[in-house]
Amino acid sequence: MNHHAYRDPSLPIDERVRDLLGRMTLEEKAAQTAAPFGATVDVHTPPSTGWGCAAAALSTLGLPPRETAHKANELQRKHVEGTRLGVPVLLAEEALVGFKVRDATSFPDAIAQAATWDPELIEKMARTIGAQMARLGARQALSPLADVARDPRWGRVEETYGEEPCLVGAMATAFVRGLQNSTDSVPLIATLKHFIGYSASEGGRNSDPVQLGQNELREVHAVPFERAIREAGARGVMPAYSAIDHIPVTGSKAYLTGLLRRELGFDGLVISDLGAVTHLHTKHGTAADAREALAQALRAGVDLILDNKVSSDEIVEAVKAGVVNEEDLDRAVSAVLRAKFEIGLFERPYVDLDAVPETLDSAEERALARTIAEKSIVLLQNNPVDGTPLLPLTSIPRTIAVIGPNADRPMGQLGNYSYQVLDSTTKRFALAADPEARMEDPHKIAPDDAHLLVESVPVVTFLDGIRRRVGDESTVLYERGCPVAAEDRSGFAAAVKAASAADVAVLVMGDQAGINSSGTVGEGLDSTACGLPGVQRELVETVVATGTPTIVLLSHGRPYVAGWLARSVPAILTSFFGGEEAGNTMASVLFGDVNPAGRLPVAFLESVGAAPVPYWRTSRHASYVDGSTAAVFPFGHGLSYTAFDYRDLAVSSTEVPTDGVVRLTFSVANVGDRAGEEVVQVYGRDVVGRSVRPGRTLVAFRRVALEPGAATRLSVDVPASVFALWDAEDGWVVEPGEIRFSIGASSADIRLRSRVTLTGGEHLPGVDRTHWGRIRVEE
C-alpha cells in the first residue's frame, strides 16, 4: 500500500484531491465519472481502472443482508486492492420508500410520507434508512425527490411530497438531514432530484418539455432544493431528464453551475439520471453524437454519468479527439474524489459482516413503518348514516364484506420504487430495468400481470389487517370484485352477494405502481383521466346500489378525479401506498384505535381538465363553461374523529419592517370527545407586488396533539423574507405593503384571519433569506 498524500486523512481534502488527481492517467480519470447501472451491467466485475460509482449493485443481487454485505465488500476489495491507486467505489441505491434491497423495511410512499405533515417523523425514517444502508456498504441514496408536483396526470406524483414548495421543502430537508446524519461513523450522501422543473412537463407527460419562466422556476421549483441544500447540507443532486424552454437541464451550465452552484450554494456531487447524458444526442438533439453529449454534460457540471453502459472508454476517446476538454474532466473527477474523501470512504471502504443483522426489518423498524402509515391516513369524507358518521366502527359489525382489487394484494400497496415492485418488474422483464425503456408489446406486462416475484419482508394487506383486528368477533367475507385495470366484470355478482349479506362493505380500490409498464401509476405511467383504473368505478357503484353502508379505502399513487366518489359513498379514506404495514394501520383507523390526522399534500380535483391548478390559484375562482377549477378535496384537507376550535388570534405588531419578523399567536382547542391531532396551517398573501403574487402560500405548519377538552397556545414567527419575490434585475426583493394571513385546518378551511403591513424601503435579503416560518407551542 502506498503512502501518498491522498492517503493521509489528516490533510485538507482539497490537498488530497489534488494529489490523487495528479497521479491519475487519463483512463483512471475517465473511470471515476462512470456510474454503471447494476441491473444491466455486471458491476461486480469491474475493469482494471474500476468505476467511480456503481448503482443498484446491491439491490439486484436479491440476497439476504449478510450475503449482500459480503458481495459489497468483495466489490470494494476489487477497487481498493485490485486497482493501481486503490480508489474505492461509491455504491448508490434507491431509498425513497426504504433502502431498496431485499429484507429492508418498506415504508409508505413519498406522497404518503408528506400526508403526515410531520418532518421530524420523516427525518427519523430517513435516519433508519441510512443506518440500514451503512450496514451493507451503500453510501449514496438516489433520494429524495424535491420536485413540486404540478399535474395529477404525471405518474410520478406518488414519488413527490406534493404540490406546495413549503411542504416539499420541509420534507425533503428532513429526509436529507436524517439520512446524512444517520450514523456518526459512516457519513452518507442524499441525492436531491430531479433538478429542476421536471414535474412541470407539458401535459403531465414524463420527461416531456417544460415551459417555465425564471420567476416561477425560482419562486416555486427551486425553493425545496435550496432549503435542503442550505439547511440540511445535501451532498448530491440529480438533474432532470427534461428541457426547460428548449434547454436540456443535463447539458445546461446555466442551470447546473449558475443556478445550482452559484445561486443555491450547492457544492456536492452531481450524478446524471439513468441515460440522461445520452439523451442530449438521442432525444434532445443538442449534441451531434455520444461524444459531444459527454462533453456537453461535463462542461455543464455533471460529475457522474449514470448509464446502462460504461462511458469511460468513450470519454477517453473524446478527450484524445479534442471533443472533451480535459479541464472539464478534471473538474468532474475532482468532485467525485472530494465526495469520497468527505464521507471517509478511503478510510472505511468495508463493512463489518459480523454486525450485519439477518433482516433489515426489525420489530422496531416495522413499528416505525406502521407509525408513519397511521399518521399518513387521510379521512377524506365521513358523512352520517342514520344520523351518525359512519366512521369509526365503534361496534364491530357482525359481518363485514371486504371487496376490491387492492384488498388482498401486496403489490397494490407499495410504491413504484419499492424493492418488491421495481425488482419484481426487473426480474420478469430485463428491459424494464431502464426507466426510459418501453416494452415492444406493453399488453404482455399489463398492470394486472404485476406479481411479487422477489423475496422480502412480510406485507400486511388490508384484508389481513381487518381480519386480525376483528378476530372472531365478526365474519369477514372477501371478494376481489374486479382486477385493477382490466375490464373484467365477472366478479361483480359475487361482490354484490357479499355486500348484500354484510352489515358494512369496505371497498379497497386504487392503483398498481410500476415503471413504464406493469402499472397504472408511476414513472412513465401518466394518465389522461386520473380516474379509478379499469371498471373499479362501476364496481363501487354496483356495491353502493345494494344499500349496504359503504366505506371506500384508496390505495394509490396519484390524486383522483373524485367528485363522483364523494357523491356516492359516505366514508372515504386514503392511505396512498401505505407500505408493509398498510393493512394493520387502516384497520386501526377503521375501528377507532387511531384517530386519523393525515392531510392532503395534493388536491383531488373535480375534473382532470382543470389541471394543472395548484391550490394557490383556486382562490381566483376561475372556471370553465362546463366545469370548475375547484378541488373536491383541497390541499391540506383531512378530517378527524374529533373537532378543533381556533381562537384568540393576536398580532404582536400590525407594522413590521421589510427585514423583520411577523409574530402571530392563537389558540387551538380539542372540543370533541376523543384525543386527536390537528395539523395547523398558516397561509400568507402578498396583496400587491411588482410581479403577480400567488393567491396564498403556505408559510408555516405544525402537527399538534390534544386530549379532549385541552387547548394549546401557538406562536408563529414568519420572517418578511418569506414573501420575497424574484426580480431578474434586483434578485430577491421584499417589498413594503399589505400581507394577509389565513390560519386554519386546510387551504379551504380558514378559521382565523389577520393583516400586517410591511414598512420601510425595499429589502434585498440575498441568498441568506429565510422562506418559511416556524410554529412554537407556548404552553
Residue pairs with C-beta under 8 A, 6 or more apart in sequence:
1 7
1 86
2 86
4 19
4 20
4 23
5 11
5 15
5 16
5 19
6 16
6 17
6 19
6 20
6 23
6 346
7 346
8 16
9 344
9 346
9 347
13 338
13 341
13 342
14 338
16 337
16 341
17 334
17 337
17 338
17 341
20 85
20 87
20 337
21 29
21 330
21 333
21 334
21 337
23 85
24 32
24 85
24 333
26 316
26 319
26 320
26 326
27 49
27 312
27 316
28 49
28 83
28 84
28 85
28 87
29 329
29 330
29 333
30 49
30 311
30 312
30 313
30 315
30 316
30 319
30 329
31 47
31 49
31 50
31 51
31 52
31 312
32 51
32 52
32 87
32 332
32 333
32 336
32 337
33 52
33 298
33 303
33 304
33 305
33 311
33 312
33 315
33 329
33 332
33 333
33 336
34 51
34 52
34 53
34 304
34 305
34 307
34 310
34 311
34 312
35 51
35 52
35 53
35 54
35 55
35 92
35 271
35 272
35 304
35 305
35 306
35 307
36 43
36 51
36 54
36 55
36 307
36 308
36 309
36 310
37 43
37 55
37 56
37 274
37 306
37 307
37 308
37 433
37 434
38 54
38 55
38 56
38 57
38 58
38 59
38 60
39 56
39 60
39 426
39 430
39 433
39 434
40 308
40 309
40 430
40 433
40 434
41 308
41 309
41 310
43 51
43 54
43 55
43 56
43 57
43 75
44 57
44 71
44 74
44 75
46 54
46 75
46 78
46 79
46 82
46 83
46 89
47 310
47 312
48 82
48 83
48 84
49 83
49 84
49 312
50 78
50 79
50 82
50 83
50 87
50 89
51 79
51 89
51 310
51 312
52 89
52 90
52 304
52 333
52 336
53 89
53 90
53 91
53 92
53 140
53 271
53 304
53 306
53 336
54 75
54 89
54 90
54 91
54 92
55 92
55 93
55 142
55 274
55 306
56 92
56 93
56 94
56 433
57 71
57 72
57 75
57 91
57 93
58 68
58 71
58 72
58 91
58 93
58 101
58 136
58 137
58 138
59 93
59 94
59 100
59 101
59 102
59 419
59 423
60 423
60 426
60 433
61 67
61 68
61 71
61 101
61 102
62 102
62 423
62 427
62 454
62 455
63 71
63 102
64 102
64 103
64 358
64 359
65 101
65 102
65 103
65 104
65 135
65 136
65 356
65 357
65 358
65 359
65 360
66 353
66 356
66 358
68 101
68 102
68 136
69 135
69 136
69 137
69 351
69 353
69 356
70 353
72 91
72 136
72 137
72 138
72 351
73 137
73 350
73 351
73 353
75 89
75 91
76 88
76 89
76 91
76 137
76 349
76 350
77 350
79 86
79 87
79 88
79 89
79 349
80 86
80 87
80 88
80 349
87 337
87 340
87 346
88 340
88 345
88 346
88 349
90 139
90 140
90 189
90 304
90 336
90 339
90 340
90 345
91 137
91 138
91 139
91 140
92 138
92 139
92 140
92 141
92 142
92 191
92 271
93 99
93 100
93 101
93 133
93 138
93 140
93 141
93 142
94 100
94 141
94 142
94 143
94 417
94 422
95 126
95 129
95 130
95 133
95 141
95 142
95 143
95 179
96 109
96 110
96 143
96 144
96 145
96 159
96 415
96 417
97 106
97 107
97 108
97 109
97 110
97 414
97 415
97 417
97 418
97 577
97 579
98 104
98 105
98 106
98 107
98 129
98 132
98 369
98 418
98 419
98 579
99 105
99 129
99 132
99 133
99 136
99 138
99 141
99 360
100 417
100 418
100 419
100 422
100 423
101 136
101 138
101 360
101 419
102 419
102 423
102 454
102 455
102 456
103 358
103 359
103 360
103 361
103 455
103 456
103 457
104 129
104 132
104 360
104 361
104 419
104 456
104 457
105 128
105 129
105 132
105 360
105 361
105 365
105 366
105 368
105 369
105 457
105 580
106 361
106 369
106 414
106 418
106 419
106 420
106 456
106 457
106 459
106 579
106 580
107 113
107 125
107 129
107 368
107 369
107 372
107 579
107 580
108 369
108 372
108 373
108 376
108 415
108 575
108 576
108 577
108 578
108 579
108 582
109 158
109 159
109 414
109 415
109 418
109 513
109 557
109 576
109 577
109 578
109 579
110 144
110 145
110 158
110 159
110 160
110 161
110 171
110 415
111 157
111 158
111 159
111 160
111 161
111 162
111 557
111 576
111 577
111 601
111 602
112 372
112 373
112 376
112 575
112 576
112 577
112 578
112 579
112 598
113 122
113 125
113 161
113 171
113 372
113 376
114 160
114 161
114 162
114 167
114 168
114 171
114 601
115 375
115 376
115 377
115 378
115 574
115 576
115 598
115 599
115 600
115 601
115 638
116 122
116 372
116 375
116 376
116 598
116 703
117 167
117 598
117 599
117 601
117 679
117 701
117 703
118 375
118 703
119 170
119 171
119 173
119 174
120 174
121 371
121 372
121 375
122 171
122 174
122 175
122 178
122 372
123 174
123 175
123 177
123 178
124 178
124 368
125 175
125 178
125 368
125 372
126 144
126 174
126 175
126 176
126 177
126 178
126 179
126 182
126 190
127 178
127 179
127 181
127 182
128 178
128 182
128 365
128 368
129 141
129 178
129 179
129 182
130 141
130 178
130 179
130 180
130 181
130 182
130 183
130 188
131 182
131 183
132 360
132 365
133 139
133 141
133 179
133 182
133 188
134 182
134 183
134 186
134 188
134 351
135 351
135 355
135 356
135 357
135 360
136 351
136 356
136 360
137 350
137 351
139 186
139 187
139 188
139 189
139 343
139 345
140 188
140 189
140 191
140 236
140 269
140 271
141 179
141 188
141 189
141 190
141 191
141 236
142 191
142 193
142 238
142 271
143 175
143 179
143 190
143 191
143 193
143 417
144 161
144 171
144 172
144 175
144 176
144 190
144 192
144 193
145 156
145 159
145 160
145 161
145 172
145 192
145 193
145 194
146 161
146 168
146 169
146 172
146 192
146 193
146 195
146 224
146 225
146 228
147 156
147 159
147 160
147 168
147 193
147 194
147 198
147 199
147 221
147 224
148 160
148 162
148 163
148 164
148 165
148 168
148 199
148 220
148 221
148 223
148 224
149 157
149 160
149 162
149 163
149 168
149 199
149 601
149 602
150 163
150 199
150 200
150 204
150 612
150 614
151 157
151 199
151 200
151 201
151 203
151 204
151 611
151 612
152 204
152 527
152 530
152 558
152 559
152 560
152 561
152 602
152 605
152 608
152 611
152 612
153 203
153 204
153 205
153 526
153 527
153 528
153 530
153 558
153 608
153 611
154 199
154 201
154 204
154 205
154 206
154 526
154 558
155 206
155 521
155 522
155 523
155 524
155 525
155 526
155 527
155 557
155 558
156 199
156 206
156 522
156 523
157 199
157 521
157 557
157 558
157 559
157 602
158 415
158 416
158 513
158 521
158 522
158 556
158 557
158 558
158 576
158 577
159 415
159 416
159 417
159 523
160 168
160 199
160 602
161 167
161 168
161 171
161 172
161 224
161 601
162 168
162 600
162 601
162 602
162 635
163 601
163 602
163 603
163 614
163 615
163 635
164 601
164 614
164 615
164 635
164 697
164 698
165 219
165 220
165 221
165 223
165 224
165 697
166 223
166 697
166 698
166 699
166 700
166 701
166 771
166 772
167 601
167 698
167 701
168 223
168 224
169 223
169 224
169 226
169 227
169 228
169 771
169 772
170 227
170 701
170 772
172 192
172 224
172 225
172 227
172 228
173 224
173 227
173 228
173 231
173 232
174 232
175 190
175 228
176 190
176 192
176 228
176 232
176 233
176 234
177 231
177 232
177 233
179 188
179 190
180 187
180 188
180 189
180 190
180 232
180 233
180 234
180 235
182 188
185 348
186 343
186 344
186 348
187 342
187 343
187 344
188 343
189 235
189 236
189 268
189 269
189 339
189 343
190 232
190 234
190 235
190 236
191 234
191 235
191 236
191 237
191 238
191 269
191 271
192 224
192 225
192 228
192 229
192 234
192 236
192 237
192 238
193 237
193 238
193 239
193 240
193 273
194 238
194 239
194 240
194 241
194 242
194 273
195 225
195 237
195 238
195 239
195 240
195 249
195 255
195 256
195 260
196 217
196 221
196 222
196 225
196 239
196 240
196 244
196 249
196 255
196 259
196 260
197 210
197 212
197 217
197 221
197 240
197 242
197 244
197 249
198 207
198 210
198 240
198 241
198 242
198 249
199 221
200 210
200 211
200 212
200 221
200 612
201 207
201 208
201 209
201 210
201 242
202 208
202 209
202 210
202 211
203 526
204 526
204 527
204 611
204 612
205 526
206 241
206 523
206 524
206 525
206 526
207 240
207 241
207 242
207 436
208 242
209 242
209 243
209 244
209 246
210 240
210 242
210 243
210 244
210 245
211 244
211 245
212 221
212 244
212 245
214 726
214 728
215 691
215 725
215 726
215 728
217 244
218 726
219 725
219 726
222 259
222 263
222 264
223 771
225 234
225 237
225 260
225 264
225 266
226 264
226 265
226 771
227 771
227 772
228 234
229 264
229 265
229 266
230 264
230 265
234 266
234 268
235 268
235 269
235 339
235 342
235 343
236 268
236 269
236 270
236 271
236 339
237 260
237 266
237 268
237 269
237 270
237 271
238 270
238 271
238 272
238 273
239 249
239 250
239 255
239 256
239 270
239 272
239 273
239 276
239 302
240 249
240 250
240 273
240 276
241 249
241 250
241 273
241 276
241 279
241 436
242 248
242 249
243 249
243 284
244 252
244 255
247 254
247 255
248 279
248 280
248 284
248 286
249 255
249 256
250 256
250 272
250 273
250 276
250 277
250 279
250 280
250 297
250 300
250 302
251 280
251 284
251 286
251 287
251 293
251 296
251 297
251 300
252 300
253 299
253 300
253 301
255 300
256 270
256 300
256 301
256 302
257 300
257 301
260 266
260 270
260 301
261 267
261 301
263 767
264 767
265 767
268 335
268 339
269 303
269 304
269 335
269 336
269 338
269 339
270 301
270 302
270 303
270 304
270 335
271 302
271 303
271 304
271 305
271 306
272 297
272 302
272 304
272 305
272 306
272 307
273 306
274 306
274 307
274 308
274 434
274 435
274 436
275 306
275 307
275 308
275 434
275 436
276 297
276 306
277 293
277 294
277 297
277 302
277 305
277 307
277 311
278 290
278 293
278 307
279 293
279 436
280 286
280 287
280 292
280 293
280 296
280 297
281 287
281 288
281 289
281 290
281 292
281 293
286 296
287 293
287 295
287 296
290 314
291 314
291 317
291 318
291 321
291 323
291 324
292 323
294 305
294 311
294 314
294 315
294 318
294 323
294 324
295 318
295 323
295 324
295 325
295 328
297 305
298 315
298 324
298 325
298 328
298 329
298 331
298 332
299 325
299 328
302 332
303 332
303 333
303 335
303 336
303 339
304 332
304 336
305 311
308 433
308 434
315 324
315 329
318 324
319 325
319 326
319 329
340 346
359 457
361 457
361 580
366 457
366 580
366 581
369 579
369 580
369 581
370 581
370 584
370 585
372 579
373 575
373 578
373 579
373 581
373 582
373 584
373 585
374 585
374 588
374 589
374 594
375 597
375 598
375 677
375 703
376 575
376 576
376 578
376 598
377 573
377 574
377 575
377 578
377 585
377 586
377 589
377 594
377 596
377 598
378 573
378 574
378 596
378 598
378 599
378 600
378 637
378 638
379 391
379 571
379 572
379 573
379 589
379 596
379 598
379 638
379 639
379 640
379 641
380 562
380 566
380 572
380 573
380 574
380 600
380 604
380 633
380 637
380 638
380 639
381 566
381 569
381 570
381 571
381 572
381 633
381 639
382 389
382 390
382 391
382 570
382 571
382 639
383 389
383 390
383 570
383 571
384 390
384 570
385 549
385 570
389 570
389 571
389 641
390 504
390 549
390 551
390 570
390 571
391 551
391 571
391 573
391 589
391 590
391 592
391 641
392 589
392 590
392 591
392 592
392 641
393 504
393 590
393 591
393 592
394 591
394 592
396 470
396 473
396 474
396 591
397 474
397 502
397 503
397 504
398 474
398 475
398 503
399 474
399 475
399 476
399 477
399 501
399 502
399 503
400 466
400 470
400 474
400 475
400 476
400 477
400 502
400 503
400 504
400 505
400 506
401 476
401 477
401 478
401 479
401 495
401 498
401 499
401 501
401 502
401 504
401 505
401 506
401 548
402 408
402 462
402 463
402 466
402 476
402 477
402 478
402 479
402 506
402 508
403 478
403 479
403 480
403 481
403 495
403 498
403 499
403 505
403 506
403 507
403 508
403 539
403 543
404 480
404 481
404 482
404 507
404 508
404 509
404 536
404 539
404 553
405 412
405 480
405 481
405 482
405 483
405 484
405 508
405 509
405 510
405 534
405 536
406 412
406 413
406 462
406 484
406 508
406 509
406 510
406 511
406 555
407 461
407 462
407 463
407 478
407 480
407 506
407 507
407 508
408 461
408 462
408 463
408 464
408 478
408 480
409 461
410 420
410 452
410 459
410 461
411 420
411 421
411 424
411 450
411 451
411 452
411 512
411 513
412 484
412 508
412 510
412 511
412 512
412 555
413 459
413 461
413 462
413 555
413 575
413 577
413 578
413 579
413 582
413 583
414 420
414 421
414 459
414 513
414 577
414 579
414 580
415 421
415 513
415 522
415 557
415 577
415 579
416 422
416 513
416 514
416 515
416 519
416 521
416 522
416 523
416 557
418 513
418 577
418 579
419 454
419 456
420 452
420 454
420 456
420 459
421 450
421 513
421 514
421 515
421 519
422 515
423 453
423 454
424 450
424 451
424 452
424 453
424 454
425 432
425 445
425 450
425 514
425 515
425 517
425 518
426 432
426 433
427 453
427 454
428 445
428 453
428 518
429 439
429 445
429 517
429 518
431 437
431 439
432 439
432 445
432 515
432 516
432 517
432 518
435 515
435 516
435 523
435 524
436 516
436 524
437 516
438 516
438 517
438 524
439 445
439 516
439 517
442 517
445 517
445 518
446 485
446 486
446 518
447 483
447 484
447 485
447 511
447 512
447 514
447 518
447 519
447 520
447 533
448 483
448 484
448 485
448 486
448 512
449 518
450 512
450 514
450 518
450 519
457 580
458 580
459 580
459 582
459 583
460 468
460 580
460 581
460 582
460 583
460 584
461 582
461 583
462 506
462 508
462 553
462 555
462 582
462 583
462 586
462 587
463 476
463 478
463 508
463 583
464 583
464 584
465 582
465 583
465 584
465 585
465 586
465 587
465 588
466 476
466 506
466 583
466 586
466 587
466 590
467 476
468 583
468 584
468 587
469 584
469 587
469 588
469 590
469 591
469 593
470 476
470 591
477 498
477 501
477 502
478 498
479 491
479 494
479 495
479 497
479 498
480 491
480 495
481 491
481 492
481 494
481 495
481 507
481 539
481 543
482 488
482 489
482 491
482 492
482 495
482 534
482 535
482 536
482 538
482 539
483 534
484 510
484 511
484 512
484 520
484 533
484 534
484 536
485 512
485 520
485 533
485 534
486 534
487 534
487 535
488 534
488 535
489 535
489 538
489 539
492 538
492 539
492 542
495 539
495 542
495 543
496 542
496 543
496 546
498 505
499 505
499 543
499 546
499 548
499 550
500 546
500 548
502 548
503 548
503 549
504 548
504 549
504 550
504 551
505 543
505 546
505 548
505 549
505 550
505 551
506 550
506 551
506 553
506 590
507 539
507 540
507 543
507 550
507 551
507 552
507 553
507 569
508 553
508 555
509 532
509 536
509 539
509 540
509 552
509 553
509 554
509 555
509 556
510 532
510 536
510 554
510 555
510 556
511 519
511 520
511 521
511 533
511 555
511 556
511 557
511 558
511 577
512 518
512 519
512 520
512 521
512 533
513 519
513 521
513 522
513 557
513 577
514 520
514 521
514 522
514 525
515 522
515 523
515 524
515 525
516 522
516 523
516 524
516 525
517 524
517 525
519 525
520 527
520 533
521 527
521 556
521 557
521 558
522 557
527 558
527 608
528 608
529 561
529 608
530 558
530 559
530 560
530 561
530 605
530 608
530 611
531 537
531 560
531 561
531 608
532 540
532 560
532 565
537 564
537 565
540 550
540 552
540 565
540 568
540 569
541 568
543 550
544 550
544 568
544 569
549 570
550 569
550 570
550 571
551 569
551 570
551 571
551 572
551 573
551 590
552 565
552 569
552 571
552 572
552 573
553 573
553 574
553 575
553 586
554 560
554 572
554 573
554 574
554 575
554 576
555 574
555 575
555 576
555 577
555 578
555 582
556 574
556 576
556 577
557 576
557 577
559 600
559 602
559 603
559 604
559 605
560 604
561 604
561 605
561 606
561 607
561 608
561 632
562 572
562 604
562 605
562 606
562 632
562 633
563 606
563 607
563 632
565 572
566 572
566 632
566 633
573 586
573 589
573 590
573 596
574 598
575 582
575 585
575 586
578 585
578 586
585 594
588 594
589 595
589 596
592 641
592 674
595 640
595 641
595 642
595 674
595 675
595 676
595 677
596 638
596 639
596 640
596 641
597 638
597 640
597 676
597 677
597 678
597 679
597 703
598 638
599 636
599 637
599 638
599 679
599 681
599 746
600 633
600 634
600 635
600 636
600 637
600 638
600 746
601 635
602 635
603 613
603 614
603 615
603 618
603 631
603 632
603 633
603 634
603 635
603 637
604 631
604 632
604 633
605 611
605 613
605 629
605 631
605 632
606 627
606 628
606 630
606 631
606 632
607 624
607 627
607 628
609 624
609 627
610 624
610 627
610 628
610 629
613 629
614 635
615 631
615 634
615 635
615 636
615 696
615 747
615 748
616 694
616 695
616 696
616 697
617 629
617 694
617 695
618 629
618 630
618 631
618 634
618 695
618 747
618 748
619 695
619 696
620 695
621 629
621 630
622 629
623 629
623 630
631 637
631 748
634 746
634 747
634 748
635 746
635 747
635 748
636 679
636 681
636 698
636 745
636 746
636 747
636 748
636 749
637 746
637 747
637 748
637 749
638 679
638 745
638 746
640 672
640 676
640 677
640 678
641 672
641 674
641 676
642 670
642 671
642 672
642 673
642 674
642 675
642 676
642 708
643 670
643 671
643 672
644 668
644 669
644 670
644 671
644 672
644 676
644 678
644 706
644 745
645 668
645 669
645 671
645 751
646 666
646 667
646 668
646 743
646 744
646 745
646 751
646 752
647 666
647 667
647 668
647 669
647 752
648 665
648 666
648 667
649 664
649 665
649 666
649 743
649 752
649 753
649 754
650 664
650 665
650 666
651 662
651 663
651 664
651 754
651 756
652 662
652 663
652 664
652 665
653 663
653 756
654 755
654 756
654 757
655 756
655 757
655 759
656 662
656 720
656 756
656 757
656 758
656 759
657 720
657 758
657 759
657 760
657 763
658 720
658 734
658 735
658 736
658 758
658 759
658 760
658 761
658 762
658 763
659 720
659 721
659 734
659 760
659 763
659 765
660 719
660 720
660 758
661 717
661 718
661 719
661 720
662 716
662 717
662 718
662 719
662 720
662 739
662 741
662 756
663 715
663 716
663 717
663 718
664 682
664 715
664 716
664 718
664 741
664 743
664 754
665 713
665 714
665 715
665 716
665 778
666 713
666 714
666 716
666 743
666 752
667 711
667 712
667 713
667 714
668 678
668 680
668 704
668 706
668 711
668 712
668 714
669 706
669 709
669 710
669 711
669 712
670 676
670 678
670 706
670 707
670 708
670 709
670 710
670 711
671 709
672 708
673 708
674 708
675 705
675 706
675 707
675 708
676 705
676 706
677 703
677 704
677 705
677 706
678 703
678 704
678 706
678 745
679 701
679 702
679 703
679 704
679 745
680 701
680 702
680 703
680 704
680 714
680 743
680 745
680 775
681 698
681 700
681 701
681 743
681 744
681 745
681 746
681 747
682 698
682 699
682 700
682 701
682 716
682 718
682 741
682 742
682 743
682 773
682 775
683 696
683 697
683 698
683 699
683 741
683 742
683 743
683 744
683 747
683 750
684 696
684 697
684 699
684 718
684 722
684 723
684 739
684 740
684 741
684 742
685 693
685 694
685 695
685 696
685 697
685 739
685 740
685 741
685 742
686 693
686 723
686 725
686 735
686 737
686 738
686 739
687 693
687 737
687 738
687 739
687 740
688 735
688 737
688 738
689 725
689 735
689 737
690 725
690 727
690 733
690 735
691 725
691 726
691 727
693 725
696 742
696 747
697 722
698 747
699 718
699 722
699 772
699 773
700 716
700 718
700 772
700 773
700 774
700 775
701 775
702 714
702 775
702 777
704 712
704 714
704 777
706 712
712 777
712 778
712 779
713 777
713 778
713 779
714 775
714 776
714 777
714 778
715 775
715 776
715 777
715 778
716 743
716 773
716 774
716 775
716 776
717 773
717 774
717 776
718 741
718 773
719 769
719 770
719 773
720 734
720 758
720 763
721 732
721 734
721 763
721 765
721 769
721 770
721 771
722 770
722 771
722 772
722 773
723 734
723 735
723 739
723 758
724 732
724 733
724 734
724 765
724 769
724 771
725 732
725 733
725 735
726 732
726 733
727 733
730 762
730 764
731 764
731 766
732 764
732 765
732 766
732 767
732 769
733 762
733 763
733 764
734 758
734 762
734 763
734 764
734 765
735 758
735 762
736 757
736 758
736 759
736 760
736 761
736 762
737 757
737 758
738 755
738 756
738 757
738 758
739 755
739 756
739 757
739 758
740 753
740 754
740 755
741 753
741 754
741 755
741 756
742 750
742 752
742 753
743 750
743 751
743 752
743 753
743 754
744 750
744 751
744 752
745 751
